[in-house]
Each structure stands twice: as C-alpha cells, then as structure tokens.
Amino acid sequence: MIPALSPFLVEPIVRATLEEDLGRAGDVTAQACIDAGARLQVVFATRQAGVLSGLDCARIAMTLLDPEIRFEVTAADGDRVDPGAILARVAGNARAILSAERTALNLLGRMSGVATLTRRYADAVATTKARIVDTRKTTPGLRRVEKYAVRCGGGLNHRFGLDDAILIKDNHIAACGGIAEALGRAKAAAGHMLKIEIEVDSLAQLEEALPHRPDIIMLDNFALDDLRRAVAMASGQVTLEASGGVNLDTVRAIAETGVDIISVGALTHSASVLDIGLDAA
C-alpha cells in the first residue's frame, strides 16, 4: 500500500482544476440538459494496461461538487491494472458527476501515466542496487501529486523544491569560484538536517569534490566507462547519482555501473496519460 497524500495537500490542486473548468458560469451543458435532481451511476475503467495513481484526486473532484456522491474504490494506487479493469464505482447527482468528470479523468490519467512510466524504469533496474528518482521537471502546480505518482510506480523522490536540500550545480560553481569554495560555503550554511549534493561533469571534478565529503555527488552526462571509474574512485564514501542521457534503452546499463541513484526527468515531463474512461454503469 502506498501511503495516501493528505486531503489537505490534494484538495487545493483539485479545487483549482475544477475552477479552471467550471469558469464563470458553471457547467452550462449539464444545467441545460439534466434535471437538477437526476441521478447517475458510472464506473471509472481503464482502456489500457498500466499502474494506477490518483484515485483520491478523482474522489475529491466528485465530492467537492456534491458531498453526497458515493465513491467506492475497487482498486488501489500502485496497482497494476489491465484494460477493462474497474477502478471505482460512483453514484449520485448527475449534474455533479458530469461536471467533475474531466477534472477527475485528467488528474487520474496524468498521475497514472507517471506511475506507469516510473514502473517501467524501476523494473528495468531490478536486481541492481540503483533506485530510480524523479526531478523538479514537473507540471506547474502539480508537483506534489506527480511526485506521489512516482512513488506509486516504485520510484523515489528527489528534492521537492529549492528549500529542502542544497544542490550545487555548474552555474553555482561558476558563480562562487569553484567546487571547494561552493562546498565550503554550503557546509557553513547548512543545518544538521540539510543534505548537500554537488553536480560534477568530469572525473577531475569528482576527484576535487570527494575530499569535501558532500552527501551526494551527481555525475552529469557521464559515459558508462566514466561512471564505472567514478564508482571505483568514490569507493562508497558518498552516494552517487547518475543524471543525463537516461532513457529506457540506457537505464539498465547505467544501473549496472554501480551507481546508487538514477534521476530521470522523463518520469514527469514525458509520461503519456493513461487512458481511463468514465462509463455509465
């Protein structure tokens, strides 16, 4: 079971998405065509295989428009699902269900697409010690739910934002005058709970960074032979993260070099939406 996100974190996202769809006058189609008291029963069903994520978003979308809607889940986030699988059964006010339909499907399909792609990457590195992690290349406004979807697919989360870890990249190094200076300043500023990571783009930079003992070193766009050399050089002193040039064709070979973490921006910036429909029951 994947620990669910608190409704306190999810509801603002769902509410904003509903507000975008309902606009200034609400669902004029439902208001024109459907009696105010009409009832409807529907099911959420998959139309392709994948990994599920986002059921709470779908439920909240429905119940924000009518708290009396009955939303009965028949699957769980993180489940692998086949085409035709029933994910949830919904019954209640017809206008509310149809007005919330697109918001519910957009979030459920998007999150399930992220979870599905993440699962493919996680499966590709199975039996190695490497773990798949996401990046901050997320859809604006959806980061917390997209990173939750990564966890549903078997991945781990990198930092959520600029405030929860120090990550020194090439431009930071250039701006403050070098690796040693950057790491010295970071260590002086960081509290005991704040981890420090630095990005390097060569074995020479790795050699320069190692004596300063950052918590993590990101190996940016290293060739496979250089990744193997980096693992030997680090000899377990720090966590090594491989980044750049990662896709489903390359990720297994990268994992087999012995790195600890592989960060993949594609998990969130290139995932296809999982096809899920809302059908009358």
N, C-alpha and C positions, 0 to 999 in steps of 0.2 A: 504494500500500500504506500502511495506517495502522500506525505502529509499535505493536507489541503492548505491553500492560501486563506488567510483570514478574510471574511467578507468585508471587513474594514478596508483592506487593501484592494479588493477586487471591485467593489461596488462603484467607486468613483470612475473607474475606467468604463464600466458597463453603462453607467448613467450618462457619461459624456458621449458615448457612441450612440445611445438612444436619442439624446438631444440633437445630435447631428442629423439623424434620420427623420425624426419627427418634425423638425423645422419649426416654423412659426404657427402652424395651424393643426398639427397632428396628422394622423393618417386619414386623409380625406376620402380615400377609396373605401376603407373599412366603414367610415362613418356614413358614406352614401349607400353602400350596398348591403350592409349587415345590420340586422336589428340589434339594438343596444343590449338586449338580454339573451341573444343567441349563444348557444353552447357549441363547443367543438372538441373533438378528441383527435390527437395527432401522435405520431412517433418520430423521433429522430433516428435515422437509419443511415448506415454507411453505404456508399456506392463503389468503394474500392478498399483494398486492404491497407491497414496502417496501424498506428499507435495512437491511442486516444488521449486527448488533453483538452480541458476547457469546459467540462460539464457544469461546473459551478457558475461560469460566466453565462451559459445558456439558461440555467435556472434563474439566476438573478435578473437577467433580461426579461424573462416572462413575469416573474413575481413583482418586479418594480411597477409594471403596468397593471397588475391585478394580484394582490397578495393572496387571493383565494384560489389561484390556479394550483392544481395538483400536479407536481412534477416528480415522477417516480423513475429513478435511475435503474437501469438493468445492466450496466457495465461500470467500470471504474477507470479513472485517469491512470494511464500507464498500461492498460490492457492492450494486447494485440487484437485487432478486430478484422474480420473477414467481410467481403462485400455482402450486403444484405443484413448485417448484424443490427439488431435493435439496441439503441443506446439509452433511450429514455422514452417513457410514455407520459403524455401531457394531456390534461383535460381542464376545461374552464371556459371563461368568456372568450367568444370567438374573435371579437374585435381586438382584445388584448393580445391573444396568441399570434394573430396575423400581423399586428403592428410590431411585435417584438421579433418576428421570425428572422428577418435579415440580420439584425444585430446579433442574435443568438448564433446563427449559422456562420456569420463572418468570423466571430471570435472562436467558435468551436472548430471551424475548419482551419483557420490560421494556426491555432495552437496545436492542433493535431498534426498539421503538416510539419511544424517544427519538431514535435516529438517523433514523428515517423522518420524524418531525415536524421535526427540525432541517433535513433536506434540503429540505423544503417551504419553510421560511423562507429558506434560503440561495439556493434557486432563485428565490424571489420578488424578491430584491435583486440578482440577477445583472445585470451591466453597470453597476452603480453602484460607488462605492468603498467603500460601507458593508460591514462584516462583522458577522455575527450572533454574539453571545456568550451564554453561559449566566449563571446567577446561583447563589447559595447555597441556592435553594429546591429542595433535593434530598431524596430519601427518606432518612431517618436510617439511617446505616450503609452506604448505597450510593453515597455521593458520588463516590468515585474511579472507579467503573465507569460511573456515569451521565455524568460529565464526559468520560470516554473515549468513550462513545456519542455525545456531542455532536460530538466530533472526527470520528467515523466518518461523521456526517451532513453534514460540511462546515462546522461551526461552530468557534468558538474558545472557549477557557475564560477566564472572568473569574477572580477570585481563588478559590483553593480553600478558604480559611478566614480566620480573623481575623489570622493571623500572617504572611501573605505579601504584604500591601500595606496601606497606610494609606488608608482610605476614610472621609472625614468626611461624615457625614450630618446632617440637620436637627437631630436631638437632640444630636449632638456640638456643633454650632454654638451651640445654645441653652445647653448646659451650661457651655461655656467662654467665652461672652460675645461671640461674633461671628465673622465669617468671617476677618477679619485676625488675630485672636488665635489662632483654631484653626489657620490655615495657618502662622503664625509658630512655634507650638509643634510642629507636625508637622515642619517643616523642621529645627528644632533637634534633634529626637529621631531623625530618620530617618538611617540609614546610606546610603552612596552607591549601594547596590544596591536600595534600597526606594523604590518609586514612591508618589506621593501623588495621590489623587483626592479631589475635593470635589463634593458634590451641591449644586446650586442650583435654586431653583424659580421664578426670575423673571429677566428681563433685567437688572434692577437689581442682583441678587445676582451675576450673571455679570460685570457691569461692575466690581463690587467685588473679585471674585476674580481677574480677569485680571492685574492688576499684580503679583500674588504668584507668578505662574508655576507653578501646580501642574502635574503631568504630564498629568492628565486632569481634565476638568470634566464631571460628569454633569448633563444637562439633564432634570430630573424633571417629567414630565407637561406638557411644553411643547406649545402648539398649533403647527401647521405653520408659520404665518407667523412665530411667535416662534423656531422652530428655524432658519428661514432668516435671520432677523436675527442670531441667535446665531452662526451660521457666518460671517456678514459681520463681526461685531464681533471674533470671535476671530482671523480672518484668518490661520489656520494656526499661531498661536502655541502652541496646546495641542491635544491630542486631545480631540474632543468625543464624548461618549457620550449617546445618547438612550435614555430609560428611561420606562416607564409608558405604559399605553394601547396597547401594541403587540400586534397580532394579525395574522393572515394577510390581513385586509382592509385594514389600515392600514400594514403594514410597508414596502411599496414607496414610498408617498408620503413616509414618514419618511426613507427612504434617499435619495430624490431631493432632499431639502433640502440635502444635502452633509455630513451628519454622518459621522464616521469609524466609529463603533461603535453597534450597537443591541443592548441587553441585553434578553433575553426569558426571564422566569421560567417561562413556559408550556412551554418545551422539556423541563423536567424535572418540573414539578408538574402538568402537564395532558396529557402524552403518553399515548395509548392503547397498550395492549400489542399488539404484532404477533402475529397468530395463527399459531403454529407448532406442529406436532404431531410426535409420536414414533410411527412406524408400523412394524409388523412387516414385515421385508423378505422 
